[in-house]
């Protein structure tokens, strides 16, 4: 990991930041949202399969749904 970080520090930071956003989104989805079980499972699948667009879509549609 040290060698990878030494060679590509920006890439490693972006990957770690992406997984942090995914974990934050999943935490919010499980504990803070009022989606049905099927909707939650679909969002979880989307969050893990689409690395950047999944979390962006989740937060966009959540803000649109709540009217913020």
Backbone torsions as a table, in degrees:
resi	resn	phi	psi	omega
1	UNK	NA	-38.0	-179.7
2	UNK	-63.0	-40.1	179.7
3	UNK	-65.8	-41.8	179.5
4	UNK	-64.2	-43.9	179.5
5	UNK	-66.0	-36.1	179.1
6	UNK	-66.8	-36.0	-178.8
7	UNK	-80.4	-42.8	-174.2
8	UNK	-131.3	69.6	-175.2
9	UNK	-64.8	-38.2	-178.8
10	UNK	-66.6	-40.5	179.7
11	UNK	-64.0	-44.3	180.0
12	UNK	-64.1	-42.9	179.3
13	UNK	-63.7	-42.2	179.0
14	UNK	-65.5	-39.2	178.1
15	UNK	-65.7	-44.6	178.4
16	UNK	-64.5	-40.1	178.0
17	UNK	-64.2	-39.2	178.2
18	UNK	-61.7	-46.4	-179.6
19	UNK	-68.2	-30.8	175.1
20	UNK	-65.5	-42.2	177.9
21	UNK	-66.1	-39.5	177.8
22	UNK	-63.0	-45.7	179.2
23	UNK	-64.1	-40.1	176.4
24	UNK	-63.0	-41.7	179.1
25	UNK	-65.2	-42.1	179.1
26	UNK	-66.6	-40.8	176.9
27	UNK	-59.3	-45.8	178.3
28	UNK	-62.5	-43.3	-179.3
29	UNK	-60.8	-41.8	-176.8
30	UNK	-75.7	-46.7	-169.1
31	UNK	-101.6	-21.2	-171.8
32	UNK	-117.2	-6.5	-176.9
33	UNK	-107.0	165.1	179.9
34	UNK	-116.4	39.2	176.6
35	UNK	-78.0	158.4	173.7
36	UNK	-73.6	168.5	-179.2
37	UNK	-60.5	-42.5	179.4
38	UNK	-63.3	-42.8	178.4
39	UNK	-64.0	-41.2	179.4
40	UNK	-63.3	-43.9	179.1
41	UNK	-64.3	-39.4	177.0
42	UNK	-63.8	-44.0	178.7
43	UNK	-64.1	-40.7	178.8
44	UNK	-61.2	-43.7	177.9
45	UNK	-61.3	-45.1	178.9
46	UNK	-63.4	-40.2	-179.0
47	UNK	-64.0	-37.1	-178.2
48	UNK	-84.0	-30.8	-176.2
49	UNK	-81.2	-40.4	-179.5
50	UNK	-102.9	97.7	-169.5
51	UNK	-56.3	-48.6	-176.1
52	UNK	-98.9	-41.2	-174.2
53	UNK	-76.0	-26.9	179.6
54	UNK	-61.5	-56.7	177.7
55	UNK	-62.6	-38.1	179.2
56	UNK	-63.0	-43.1	178.8
57	UNK	-66.2	-41.3	-179.8
58	UNK	-59.6	-51.1	-177.6
59	UNK	-68.1	-35.1	178.1
60	UNK	-63.2	-50.2	-177.9
61	UNK	-71.4	-30.2	177.0
62	UNK	-67.4	-43.9	177.3
63	UNK	-65.1	-37.7	178.5
64	UNK	-66.2	-38.2	-178.5
65	UNK	-69.3	-39.0	-178.1
66	UNK	-83.1	-14.8	177.7
67	UNK	81.8	20.2	179.2
68	UNK	-81.9	NA	NA
